[in-house]
Amino acid sequence: MSKIVINNSQEFERLINKFELCSKNIVDILNNEKKNVANINSTDVWSGNAQEALYGKYQMLEKNFGPIEQTFQIYVKFLRNTLEGYKNIEKNIIDDVEKNINNLDVNS
């Protein structure tokens, strides 16, 4: 099983933001493809056997668009929850150290 090891929470958050932006770009691309296919489907611009074959193939592929978008959203949410958990643990450790700072001197 793969592990996520966070050494720098700011860098990890930057990567999550970058991934989220890429996810939004993919959604935009898929939406643009829907519009493009709708614009050329059975129009004066393009019609015939090739157009029908392409549109049929597109309809098969389009069924995957929703699950692809959902998978990206779930993954971004997972990464954000992971980061939030890491930040909470980090804060708890710092708070515990500060609370027990007087007890850390082993020479006393």
Phi and psi in radians as a Rosetta constraint file:
Dihedral C 1 N 2 CA 2 C 2 CIRCULARHARMONIC -1.285 0.35
Dihedral N 2 CA 2 C 2 N 3 CIRCULARHARMONIC 2.610 0.35
Dihedral C 2 N 3 CA 3 C 3 CIRCULARHARMONIC -2.076 0.35
Dihedral N 3 CA 3 C 3 N 4 CIRCULARHARMONIC 2.619 0.35
Dihedral C 3 N 4 CA 4 C 4 CIRCULARHARMONIC -1.820 0.35
Dihedral N 4 CA 4 C 4 N 5 CIRCULARHARMONIC 2.075 0.35
Dihedral C 4 N 5 CA 5 C 5 CIRCULARHARMONIC -1.963 0.35
Dihedral N 5 CA 5 C 5 N 6 CIRCULARHARMONIC 2.105 0.35
Dihedral C 5 N 6 CA 6 C 6 CIRCULARHARMONIC -1.837 0.35
Dihedral N 6 CA 6 C 6 N 7 CIRCULARHARMONIC 2.037 0.35
Dihedral C 6 N 7 CA 7 C 7 CIRCULARHARMONIC -1.825 0.35
Dihedral N 7 CA 7 C 7 N 8 CIRCULARHARMONIC -0.338 0.35
Dihedral C 7 N 8 CA 8 C 8 CIRCULARHARMONIC -2.547 0.35
Dihedral N 8 CA 8 C 8 N 9 CIRCULARHARMONIC 1.830 0.35
Dihedral C 8 N 9 CA 9 C 9 CIRCULARHARMONIC -1.163 0.35
Dihedral N 9 CA 9 C 9 N 10 CIRCULARHARMONIC -0.573 0.35
Dihedral C 9 N 10 CA 10 C 10 CIRCULARHARMONIC -1.165 0.35
Dihedral N 10 CA 10 C 10 N 11 CIRCULARHARMONIC -0.737 0.35
Dihedral C 10 N 11 CA 11 C 11 CIRCULARHARMONIC -1.170 0.35
Dihedral N 11 CA 11 C 11 N 12 CIRCULARHARMONIC -0.697 0.35
Dihedral C 11 N 12 CA 12 C 12 CIRCULARHARMONIC -1.093 0.35
Dihedral N 12 CA 12 C 12 N 13 CIRCULARHARMONIC -0.746 0.35
Dihedral C 12 N 13 CA 13 C 13 CIRCULARHARMONIC -1.129 0.35
Dihedral N 13 CA 13 C 13 N 14 CIRCULARHARMONIC -0.670 0.35
Dihedral C 13 N 14 CA 14 C 14 CIRCULARHARMONIC -1.075 0.35
Dihedral N 14 CA 14 C 14 N 15 CIRCULARHARMONIC -0.721 0.35
Dihedral C 14 N 15 CA 15 C 15 CIRCULARHARMONIC -1.175 0.35
Dihedral N 15 CA 15 C 15 N 16 CIRCULARHARMONIC -0.660 0.35
Dihedral C 15 N 16 CA 16 C 16 CIRCULARHARMONIC -1.088 0.35
Dihedral N 16 CA 16 C 16 N 17 CIRCULARHARMONIC -0.779 0.35
Dihedral C 16 N 17 CA 17 C 17 CIRCULARHARMONIC -1.069 0.35
Dihedral N 17 CA 17 C 17 N 18 CIRCULARHARMONIC -0.703 0.35
Dihedral C 17 N 18 CA 18 C 18 CIRCULARHARMONIC -1.135 0.35
Dihedral N 18 CA 18 C 18 N 19 CIRCULARHARMONIC -0.766 0.35
Dihedral C 18 N 19 CA 19 C 19 CIRCULARHARMONIC -1.096 0.35
Dihedral N 19 CA 19 C 19 N 20 CIRCULARHARMONIC -0.726 0.35
Dihedral C 19 N 20 CA 20 C 20 CIRCULARHARMONIC -1.112 0.35
Dihedral N 20 CA 20 C 20 N 21 CIRCULARHARMONIC -0.701 0.35
Dihedral C 20 N 21 CA 21 C 21 CIRCULARHARMONIC -1.114 0.35
Dihedral N 21 CA 21 C 21 N 22 CIRCULARHARMONIC -0.752 0.35
Dihedral C 21 N 22 CA 22 C 22 CIRCULARHARMONIC -1.070 0.35
Dihedral N 22 CA 22 C 22 N 23 CIRCULARHARMONIC -0.692 0.35
Dihedral C 22 N 23 CA 23 C 23 CIRCULARHARMONIC -1.069 0.35
Dihedral N 23 CA 23 C 23 N 24 CIRCULARHARMONIC -0.772 0.35
Dihedral C 23 N 24 CA 24 C 24 CIRCULARHARMONIC -1.126 0.35
Dihedral N 24 CA 24 C 24 N 25 CIRCULARHARMONIC -0.675 0.35
Dihedral C 24 N 25 CA 25 C 25 CIRCULARHARMONIC -1.095 0.35
Dihedral N 25 CA 25 C 25 N 26 CIRCULARHARMONIC -0.706 0.35
Dihedral C 25 N 26 CA 26 C 26 CIRCULARHARMONIC -1.119 0.35
Dihedral N 26 CA 26 C 26 N 27 CIRCULARHARMONIC -0.735 0.35
Dihedral C 26 N 27 CA 27 C 27 CIRCULARHARMONIC -1.069 0.35
Dihedral N 27 CA 27 C 27 N 28 CIRCULARHARMONIC -0.749 0.35
Dihedral C 27 N 28 CA 28 C 28 CIRCULARHARMONIC -1.083 0.35
Dihedral N 28 CA 28 C 28 N 29 CIRCULARHARMONIC -0.732 0.35
Dihedral C 28 N 29 CA 29 C 29 CIRCULARHARMONIC -1.090 0.35
Dihedral N 29 CA 29 C 29 N 30 CIRCULARHARMONIC -0.794 0.35
Dihedral C 29 N 30 CA 30 C 30 CIRCULARHARMONIC -1.099 0.35
Dihedral N 30 CA 30 C 30 N 31 CIRCULARHARMONIC -0.706 0.35
Dihedral C 30 N 31 CA 31 C 31 CIRCULARHARMONIC -1.144 0.35
Dihedral N 31 CA 31 C 31 N 32 CIRCULARHARMONIC -0.691 0.35
Dihedral C 31 N 32 CA 32 C 32 CIRCULARHARMONIC -1.123 0.35
Dihedral N 32 CA 32 C 32 N 33 CIRCULARHARMONIC -0.651 0.35
Dihedral C 32 N 33 CA 33 C 33 CIRCULARHARMONIC -1.126 0.35
Dihedral N 33 CA 33 C 33 N 34 CIRCULARHARMONIC -0.683 0.35
Dihedral C 33 N 34 CA 34 C 34 CIRCULARHARMONIC -1.012 0.35
Dihedral N 34 CA 34 C 34 N 35 CIRCULARHARMONIC -0.794 0.35
Dihedral C 34 N 35 CA 35 C 35 CIRCULARHARMONIC -1.148 0.35
Dihedral N 35 CA 35 C 35 N 36 CIRCULARHARMONIC -0.756 0.35
Dihedral C 35 N 36 CA 36 C 36 CIRCULARHARMONIC -1.071 0.35
Dihedral N 36 CA 36 C 36 N 37 CIRCULARHARMONIC -0.788 0.35
Dihedral C 36 N 37 CA 37 C 37 CIRCULARHARMONIC -1.142 0.35
Dihedral N 37 CA 37 C 37 N 38 CIRCULARHARMONIC -0.703 0.35
Dihedral C 37 N 38 CA 38 C 38 CIRCULARHARMONIC -1.107 0.35
Dihedral N 38 CA 38 C 38 N 39 CIRCULARHARMONIC -0.634 0.35
Dihedral C 38 N 39 CA 39 C 39 CIRCULARHARMONIC -1.209 0.35
Dihedral N 39 CA 39 C 39 N 40 CIRCULARHARMONIC -0.509 0.35
Dihedral C 39 N 40 CA 40 C 40 CIRCULARHARMONIC -1.851 0.35
Dihedral N 40 CA 40 C 40 N 41 CIRCULARHARMONIC -0.027 0.35
Dihedral C 40 N 41 CA 41 C 41 CIRCULARHARMONIC -1.281 0.35
Dihedral N 41 CA 41 C 41 N 42 CIRCULARHARMONIC 2.056 0.35
Dihedral C 41 N 42 CA 42 C 42 CIRCULARHARMONIC 0.868 0.35
Dihedral N 42 CA 42 C 42 N 43 CIRCULARHARMONIC 0.857 0.35
Dihedral C 42 N 43 CA 43 C 43 CIRCULARHARMONIC -2.044 0.35
Dihedral N 43 CA 43 C 43 N 44 CIRCULARHARMONIC 3.120 0.35
Dihedral C 43 N 44 CA 44 C 44 CIRCULARHARMONIC -1.158 0.35
Dihedral N 44 CA 44 C 44 N 45 CIRCULARHARMONIC -0.371 0.35
Dihedral C 44 N 45 CA 45 C 45 CIRCULARHARMONIC -1.165 0.35
Dihedral N 45 CA 45 C 45 N 46 CIRCULARHARMONIC -0.743 0.35
Dihedral C 45 N 46 CA 46 C 46 CIRCULARHARMONIC -2.734 0.35
Dihedral N 46 CA 46 C 46 N 47 CIRCULARHARMONIC 2.182 0.35
Dihedral C 46 N 47 CA 47 C 47 CIRCULARHARMONIC -2.612 0.35
Dihedral N 47 CA 47 C 47 N 48 CIRCULARHARMONIC 2.825 0.35
Dihedral C 47 N 48 CA 48 C 48 CIRCULARHARMONIC 2.187 0.35
Dihedral N 48 CA 48 C 48 N 49 CIRCULARHARMONIC -3.000 0.35
Dihedral C 48 N 49 CA 49 C 49 CIRCULARHARMONIC -1.093 0.35
Dihedral N 49 CA 49 C 49 N 50 CIRCULARHARMONIC -0.755 0.35
Dihedral C 49 N 50 CA 50 C 50 CIRCULARHARMONIC -1.106 0.35
Dihedral N 50 CA 50 C 50 N 51 CIRCULARHARMONIC -0.748 0.35
Dihedral C 50 N 51 CA 51 C 51 CIRCULARHARMONIC -1.088 0.35
Dihedral N 51 CA 51 C 51 N 52 CIRCULARHARMONIC -0.758 0.35
Dihedral C 51 N 52 CA 52 C 52 CIRCULARHARMONIC -1.134 0.35
Dihedral N 52 CA 52 C 52 N 53 CIRCULARHARMONIC -0.704 0.35
Dihedral C 52 N 53 CA 53 C 53 CIRCULARHARMONIC -1.135 0.35
Dihedral N 53 CA 53 C 53 N 54 CIRCULARHARMONIC -0.761 0.35
Dihedral C 53 N 54 CA 54 C 54 CIRCULARHARMONIC -1.104 0.35
Dihedral N 54 CA 54 C 54 N 55 CIRCULARHARMONIC -0.775 0.35
Dihedral C 54 N 55 CA 55 C 55 CIRCULARHARMONIC -1.131 0.35
Dihedral N 55 CA 55 C 55 N 56 CIRCULARHARMONIC -0.692 0.35
Dihedral C 55 N 56 CA 56 C 56 CIRCULARHARMONIC -1.073 0.35
Dihedral N 56 CA 56 C 56 N 57 CIRCULARHARMONIC -0.770 0.35
Dihedral C 56 N 57 CA 57 C 57 CIRCULARHARMONIC -1.128 0.35
Dihedral N 57 CA 57 C 57 N 58 CIRCULARHARMONIC -0.717 0.35
Dihedral C 57 N 58 CA 58 C 58 CIRCULARHARMONIC -1.058 0.35
Dihedral N 58 CA 58 C 58 N 59 CIRCULARHARMONIC -0.764 0.35
Dihedral C 58 N 59 CA 59 C 59 CIRCULARHARMONIC -1.059 0.35
Dihedral N 59 CA 59 C 59 N 60 CIRCULARHARMONIC -0.640 0.35
Dihedral C 59 N 60 CA 60 C 60 CIRCULARHARMONIC -1.149 0.35
Dihedral N 60 CA 60 C 60 N 61 CIRCULARHARMONIC -0.769 0.35
Dihedral C 60 N 61 CA 61 C 61 CIRCULARHARMONIC -1.235 0.35
Dihedral N 61 CA 61 C 61 N 62 CIRCULARHARMONIC -0.596 0.35
Dihedral C 61 N 62 CA 62 C 62 CIRCULARHARMONIC -1.079 0.35
Dihedral N 62 CA 62 C 62 N 63 CIRCULARHARMONIC -0.444 0.35
Dihedral C 62 N 63 CA 63 C 63 CIRCULARHARMONIC -1.089 0.35
Dihedral N 63 CA 63 C 63 N 64 CIRCULARHARMONIC -0.369 0.35
Dihedral C 63 N 64 CA 64 C 64 CIRCULARHARMONIC -1.519 0.35
Dihedral N 64 CA 64 C 64 N 65 CIRCULARHARMONIC -0.233 0.35
Dihedral C 64 N 65 CA 65 C 65 CIRCULARHARMONIC -1.047 0.35
Dihedral N 65 CA 65 C 65 N 66 CIRCULARHARMONIC -0.848 0.35
Dihedral C 65 N 66 CA 66 C 66 CIRCULARHARMONIC -1.027 0.35
Dihedral N 66 CA 66 C 66 N 67 CIRCULARHARMONIC -0.892 0.35
Dihedral C 66 N 67 CA 67 C 67 CIRCULARHARMONIC -1.070 0.35
Dihedral N 67 CA 67 C 67 N 68 CIRCULARHARMONIC -0.590 0.35
Dihedral C 67 N 68 CA 68 C 68 CIRCULARHARMONIC -1.125 0.35
Dihedral N 68 CA 68 C 68 N 69 CIRCULARHARMONIC -0.839 0.35
Dihedral C 68 N 69 CA 69 C 69 CIRCULARHARMONIC -1.060 0.35
Dihedral N 69 CA 69 C 69 N 70 CIRCULARHARMONIC -0.755 0.35
Dihedral C 69 N 70 CA 70 C 70 CIRCULARHARMONIC -1.128 0.35
Dihedral N 70 CA 70 C 70 N 71 CIRCULARHARMONIC -0.693 0.35
Dihedral C 70 N 71 CA 71 C 71 CIRCULARHARMONIC -1.094 0.35
Dihedral N 71 CA 71 C 71 N 72 CIRCULARHARMONIC -0.758 0.35
Dihedral C 71 N 72 CA 72 C 72 CIRCULARHARMONIC -1.062 0.35
Dihedral N 72 CA 72 C 72 N 73 CIRCULARHARMONIC -0.774 0.35
Dihedral C 72 N 73 CA 73 C 73 CIRCULARHARMONIC -1.080 0.35
Dihedral N 73 CA 73 C 73 N 74 CIRCULARHARMONIC -0.744 0.35
Dihedral C 73 N 74 CA 74 C 74 CIRCULARHARMONIC -1.118 0.35
Dihedral N 74 CA 74 C 74 N 75 CIRCULARHARMONIC -0.737 0.35
Dihedral C 74 N 75 CA 75 C 75 CIRCULARHARMONIC -1.163 0.35
Dihedral N 75 CA 75 C 75 N 76 CIRCULARHARMONIC -0.727 0.35
Dihedral C 75 N 76 CA 76 C 76 CIRCULARHARMONIC -1.084 0.35
Dihedral N 76 CA 76 C 76 N 77 CIRCULARHARMONIC -0.758 0.35
Dihedral C 76 N 77 CA 77 C 77 CIRCULARHARMONIC -1.073 0.35
Dihedral N 77 CA 77 C 77 N 78 CIRCULARHARMONIC -0.750 0.35
Dihedral C 77 N 78 CA 78 C 78 CIRCULARHARMONIC -1.047 0.35
Dihedral N 78 CA 78 C 78 N 79 CIRCULARHARMONIC -0.803 0.35
Dihedral C 78 N 79 CA 79 C 79 CIRCULARHARMONIC -1.131 0.35
Dihedral N 79 CA 79 C 79 N 80 CIRCULARHARMONIC -0.711 0.35
Dihedral C 79 N 80 CA 80 C 80 CIRCULARHARMONIC -1.129 0.35
Dihedral N 80 CA 80 C 80 N 81 CIRCULARHARMONIC -0.726 0.35
Dihedral C 80 N 81 CA 81 C 81 CIRCULARHARMONIC -1.118 0.35
Dihedral N 81 CA 81 C 81 N 82 CIRCULARHARMONIC -0.689 0.35
Dihedral C 81 N 82 CA 82 C 82 CIRCULARHARMONIC -1.082 0.35
Dihedral N 82 CA 82 C 82 N 83 CIRCULARHARMONIC -0.801 0.35
Dihedral C 82 N 83 CA 83 C 83 CIRCULARHARMONIC -1.098 0.35
Dihedral N 83 CA 83 C 83 N 84 CIRCULARHARMONIC -0.759 0.35
Dihedral C 83 N 84 CA 84 C 84 CIRCULARHARMONIC -1.081 0.35
Dihedral N 84 CA 84 C 84 N 85 CIRCULARHARMONIC -0.749 0.35
Dihedral C 84 N 85 CA 85 C 85 CIRCULARHARMONIC -1.071 0.35
Dihedral N 85 CA 85 C 85 N 86 CIRCULARHARMONIC -0.738 0.35
Dihedral C 85 N 86 CA 86 C 86 CIRCULARHARMONIC -1.079 0.35
Dihedral N 86 CA 86 C 86 N 87 CIRCULARHARMONIC -0.796 0.35
Dihedral C 86 N 87 CA 87 C 87 CIRCULARHARMONIC -1.094 0.35
Dihedral N 87 CA 87 C 87 N 88 CIRCULARHARMONIC -0.678 0.35
Dihedral C 87 N 88 CA 88 C 88 CIRCULARHARMONIC -1.124 0.35
Dihedral N 88 CA 88 C 88 N 89 CIRCULARHARMONIC -0.770 0.35
Dihedral C 88 N 89 CA 89 C 89 CIRCULARHARMONIC -1.101 0.35
Dihedral N 89 CA 89 C 89 N 90 CIRCULARHARMONIC -0.787 0.35
Dihedral C 89 N 90 CA 90 C 90 CIRCULARHARMONIC -1.031 0.35
Dihedral N 90 CA 90 C 90 N 91 CIRCULARHARMONIC -0.776 0.35
Dihedral C 90 N 91 CA 91 C 91 CIRCULARHARMONIC -1.119 0.35
Dihedral N 91 CA 91 C 91 N 92 CIRCULARHARMONIC -0.744 0.35
Dihedral C 91 N 92 CA 92 C 92 CIRCULARHARMONIC -1.082 0.35
Dihedral N 92 CA 92 C 92 N 93 CIRCULARHARMONIC -0.704 0.35
Dihedral C 92 N 93 CA 93 C 93 CIRCULARHARMONIC -1.120 0.35
Dihedral N 93 CA 93 C 93 N 94 CIRCULARHARMONIC -0.820 0.35
Dihedral C 93 N 94 CA 94 C 94 CIRCULARHARMONIC -1.082 0.35
Dihedral N 94 CA 94 C 94 N 95 CIRCULARHARMONIC -0.755 0.35
Dihedral C 94 N 95 CA 95 C 95 CIRCULARHARMONIC -1.089 0.35
Dihedral N 95 CA 95 C 95 N 96 CIRCULARHARMONIC -0.737 0.35
Dihedral C 95 N 96 CA 96 C 96 CIRCULARHARMONIC -1.121 0.35
Dihedral N 96 CA 96 C 96 N 97 CIRCULARHARMONIC -0.717 0.35
Dihedral C 96 N 97 CA 97 C 97 CIRCULARHARMONIC -1.107 0.35
Dihedral N 97 CA 97 C 97 N 98 CIRCULARHARMONIC -0.793 0.35
Dihedral C 97 N 98 CA 98 C 98 CIRCULARHARMONIC -1.129 0.35
Dihedral N 98 CA 98 C 98 N 99 CIRCULARHARMONIC -0.654 0.35
Dihedral C 98 N 99 CA 99 C 99 CIRCULARHARMONIC -1.193 0.35
Dihedral N 99 CA 99 C 99 N 100 CIRCULARHARMONIC -0.564 0.35
Dihedral C 99 N 100 CA 100 C 100 CIRCULARHARMONIC -1.909 0.35
Dihedral N 100 CA 100 C 100 N 101 CIRCULARHARMONIC 0.344 0.35
Dihedral C 100 N 101 CA 101 C 101 CIRCULARHARMONIC -0.993 0.35
Dihedral N 101 CA 101 C 101 N 102 CIRCULARHARMONIC -0.610 0.35
Dihedral C 101 N 102 CA 102 C 102 CIRCULARHARMONIC -1.260 0.35
Dihedral N 102 CA 102 C 102 N 103 CIRCULARHARMONIC -0.374 0.35
Dihedral C 102 N 103 CA 103 C 103 CIRCULARHARMONIC -1.600 0.35
Dihedral N 103 CA 103 C 103 N 104 CIRCULARHARMONIC -0.013 0.35
Dihedral C 103 N 104 CA 104 C 104 CIRCULARHARMONIC -1.492 0.35
Dihedral N 104 CA 104 C 104 N 105 CIRCULARHARMONIC -0.231 0.35
Dihedral C 104 N 105 CA 105 C 105 CIRCULARHARMONIC -1.369 0.35
Dihedral N 105 CA 105 C 105 N 106 CIRCULARHARMONIC 1.847 0.35
Dihedral C 105 N 106 CA 106 C 106 CIRCULARHARMONIC -1.343 0.35
Dihedral N 106 CA 106 C 106 N 107 CIRCULARHARMONIC -0.198 0.35
Dihedral C 106 N 107 CA 107 C 107 CIRCULARHARMONIC -1.584 0.35
Dihedral N 107 CA 107 C 107 N 108 CIRCULARHARMONIC -0.023 0.35
